Amino acid sequence: MANALNISSEEELLQLREEGKISEQEYAELLGTIRRSPGNQASKELPAEPQFQAFRKRILVGGFIICLLGVIFGLILDLPLVWGLGFLGIIVIPLKSRINNKLRQQKQDS
């Protein structure tokens, strides 16, 4: 059904191009967008996805380092809330990372 909708949309685009309502460049851009639509399984992963995953990993590693520093300085300066939140972060960050990895694997499997 989704494939039939894409074909119909491509035909409409071709008709608009032939009538001169859109340019060749606009036609090419819109055709590429239609072919990458969620209903079309031609491309499962967008090109920006690996960059976003790398960015997310850097943020998690940075947060982990900040939590470690919080625990160290919290213990040295006798600040129980600081080291308590640091320990909480040390526990939560790996859990979040594992959840993200599982979700990414499920997305790739389907």
C-alpha positions in Angstrom: 0.0 0.0 0.0 2.8 2.4 0.9 4.7 1.5 -2.2 1.6 2.3 -4.3 1.3 5.7 -2.6 5.0 6.4 -3.5 4.4 5.4 -7.1 1.4 7.7 -7.3 3.4 10.5 -5.7 6.2 10.0 -8.2 3.7 10.1 -11.1 2.2 13.4 -9.7 5.7 14.8 -9.4 6.5 13.9 -13.0 3.3 15.5 -14.2 4.2 18.7 -12.3 7.6 18.7 -13.9 6.2 18.2 -17.4 3.7 21.1 -16.8 6.6 23.3 -15.8 5.3 24.0 -12.3 8.5 22.7 -10.7 12.1 22.8 -11.9 14.4 19.8 -12.6 16.3 20.5 -9.3 13.1 20.7 -7.3 11.9 17.5 -9.0 15.1 15.6 -8.1 15.0 16.8 -4.5 11.3 15.9 -4.0 11.8 12.5 -5.7 14.7 11.7 -3.3 12.6 12.7 -0.4 9.7 10.5 -1.5 12.0 7.5 -2.0 13.5 8.0 1.6 10.0 8.3 3.2 9.3 6.1 6.2 6.9 3.9 4.1 9.7 3.1 1.7 12.3 0.7 3.2 15.0 1.7 0.7 17.2 3.4 3.3 16.8 2.4 6.9 19.5 4.6 8.4 19.9 8.3 7.6 23.4 9.5 7.0 23.3 11.8 10.1 22.5 8.9 12.4 26.1 7.7 13.1 27.2 11.2 13.8 24.4 11.6 16.3 25.3 8.3 18.0 28.9 9.4 18.3 27.8 12.7 19.8 25.5 11.0 22.3 28.4 8.7 23.3 30.7 11.7 23.8 28.1 13.4 26.0 27.6 10.2 28.1 31.4 9.8 28.6 31.7 13.5 29.5 28.9 13.1 32.0 30.6 10.0 33.5 33.8 11.9 34.0 32.0 14.8 35.6 30.3 12.4 38.0 33.6 10.8 38.9 35.1 14.2 39.7 31.9 15.0 41.7 32.5 11.9 43.8 36.1 12.6 44.4 35.7 16.3 45.3 32.5 15.6 47.3 34.4 13.1 49.4 37.5 15.4 49.8 35.4 18.5 50.7 32.9 16.4 52.8 29.9 17.4 50.6 27.4 14.5 50.9 25.0 15.8 48.2 27.8 16.2 45.7 29.2 12.7 46.1 25.7 11.2 46.4 24.7 12.8 43.0 28.0 11.7 41.6 27.4 8.1 42.6 23.9 8.3 41.2 25.3 9.5 37.9 27.9 6.7 37.8 25.0 4.2 38.2 22.6 5.9 35.7 25.0 6.7 32.8 26.0 3.0 32.1 22.3 2.0 32.3 21.3 4.6 29.9 24.1 3.6 27.5 23.0 -0.1 27.7 19.4 0.9 27.0 20.4 3.0 24.0 22.5 0.1 22.6 19.6 -2.3 23.0 17.2 0.1 21.3 19.6 0.7 18.4 20.1 -3.1 17.9 16.3 -3.6 17.9 15.9 -0.9 15.3 18.6 -2.4 13.1 17.1 -5.9 13.4 13.7 -4.8 12.3 
